[in-house]
């Protein structure tokens, strides 16, 4: 009975946090904001198209698959937009709570911290779907095309990656509370994802040391599964990738939850929770 009540309470917290953040997003929604959000993907796709067609004259390594270079880049770029919009909103929750002067009041409430952040993650993920879909639409004129759609596998890649990145967001929150910085941490992680997750280059073409780094990043597996679901490449190892992504998600969430709890306890003890 107690477990059921706690579960219902957590669901209410998730729903309330998601609703509040979506309302805030819609309140400040504007065409200019959408244009700014699409600027980077358009520049990335445009640069890739110029490099592929005019610099490298259409030459393509077999590791890119048979779907074409622009399809490879478009999926990587869309996933990058999803990661940036969804994961790092969660990673900055405690920073903005502290900046707004509400962090102590938030921690005094009886709500589940993880449920609160999960609600923010849900809102951010829904919001990022606009950017995600827009990148695919922008990619069509550049040559993006879906060759072998597998919707269940596509959704699995999105959900499992979001789950793993939620754990990463919890860890980032702990770092933010400790070092009182959000920009350096976020930028460092985004560089790691951009360079080592196979967004613009197949993992197989990277040096051995770079491939080792890519194996501990959840985006590597989520991106590989998504390309399989849309392009039908590397389908033989998809079960392994799904299992690894799920295990990695559980590990990141557990580490993130434990780290955040310890950091919160330590800062309360030293009365440094709201100190910049």
MOQUIJO-V135285 format. One record per backbone hydrogen bond with DSSP energy under -1.0 kcal/mol. CO is the residue of the C=O (numbers start at 1). NH is the residue of the N-H. If there is no record, write none. Layout:
[[CO & NH] [CO & NH]]
//
This chain:
[[1 & 5] [2 & 6] [3 & 7] [4 & 8] [5 & 9] [6 & 10] [7 & 11] [8 & 12] [9 & 13] [10 & 14] [11 & 15] [12 & 16] [13 & 17] [14 & 18] [15 & 19] [16 & 20] [17 & 21] [18 & 22] [19 & 23] [20 & 24] [21 & 25] [22 & 26] [23 & 27] [24 & 28] [26 & 29] [30 & 34] [31 & 35] [32 & 36] [33 & 37] [34 & 38] [38 & 42] [39 & 43] [40 & 44] [41 & 45] [42 & 46] [43 & 47] [44 & 48] [45 & 49] [46 & 50] [47 & 51] [48 & 52] [49 & 53] [50 & 54] [50 & 55] [51 & 56] [52 & 58] [56 & 59] [61 & 64] [62 & 65] [68 & 72] [69 & 73] [70 & 74] [71 & 75] [72 & 76] [73 & 77] [74 & 78] [75 & 79] [76 & 80] [77 & 81] [78 & 82] [79 & 83] [80 & 84] [81 & 85] [82 & 86] [83 & 87] [86 & 90] [87 & 91] [90 & 93] [92 & 96] [93 & 97] [94 & 98] [95 & 99] [96 & 100] [97 & 102] [97 & 103] [102 & 106] [103 & 107] [104 & 108] [112 & 116] [113 & 117] [114 & 118] [115 & 119] [116 & 120] [117 & 121] [118 & 122] [119 & 123] [120 & 124] [121 & 125] [122 & 126] [123 & 127] [124 & 128] [125 & 129] [127 & 130] [128 & 132] [129 & 133] [130 & 134] [131 & 135] [132 & 136] [133 & 137] [134 & 138] [135 & 139] [139 & 144] [140 & 143] [150 & 154] [151 & 155] [152 & 156] [153 & 157] [154 & 158] [155 & 159] [156 & 160] [157 & 161] [158 & 162] [159 & 163] [160 & 164] [161 & 165] [162 & 166] [163 & 167] [164 & 168] [165 & 169] [166 & 170] [167 & 171] [168 & 172] [169 & 173] [170 & 174] [171 & 175] [172 & 176] [173 & 177] [174 & 178] [175 & 179] [176 & 180] [182 & 186] [183 & 187] [184 & 188] [185 & 189] [186 & 190] [187 & 191] [188 & 192] [189 & 193] [190 & 194] [191 & 195] [192 & 196] [193 & 197] [202 & 205] [203 & 206] [207 & 211] [208 & 212] [209 & 213] [210 & 214] [211 & 215] [213 & 216] [214 & 217] [217 & 220] [218 & 222] [219 & 223] [220 & 224] [221 & 225] [222 & 226] [223 & 227] [224 & 228] [225 & 229] [226 & 230] [227 & 231] [228 & 232] [229 & 150] [230 & 147] [230 & 148] [235 & 238] [237 & 241] [238 & 242] [239 & 243] [240 & 244] [241 & 245] [242 & 246] [243 & 247] [244 & 248] [245 & 249] [246 & 250] [247 & 251] [248 & 252] [249 & 253] [250 & 254] [251 & 255] [252 & 256] [253 & 257] [254 & 258] [255 & 259] [256 & 260] [257 & 261] [258 & 262] [259 & 263] [260 & 264] [261 & 265] [262 & 266] [263 & 267] [264 & 268] [265 & 269] [266 & 270] [267 & 272]]
//
